[in-house]
Amino acid sequence: AMTNLGNGLAAANHNEEALSVREAHLATLLRLDTSKEDILIMQTNIANSYQKLGRLEEAMCMRRDMYSGWFKLKGEEHRDTLAAAINYGSSLMTLKRFKEAKALLR
């Protein structure tokens, strides 16, 4: 239910509210000892909220952590790891950190 609420708020461009719901949901997931996959998925939603709010450095940091998490969980060539690498690289490009993006996406 919280995922749907956060996604609905984001779809309606109520990004501050969506972020608040998503952060509360993540805190709940962490308390419940939820799977690492579900936590990484929720972190993706939070990073997207940060991006929409112009909090680009925070989005990049979260995407870096998510890439690391998927890499450890699924390995280098899994589709979730590759998607996380692309998202992280995109955040680096948005911040004009081209050398880091190039090194990541080689």
Secondary structure as UniProt FT lines:
FT   HELIX           2..11
FT   TURN            12..13
FT   HELIX           15..31
FT   TURN            32..33
FT   HELIX           36..52
FT   TURN            53..54
FT   HELIX           56..74
FT   TURN            76..77
FT   HELIX           79..94
FT   TURN            95..96
FT   HELIX           98..104
//
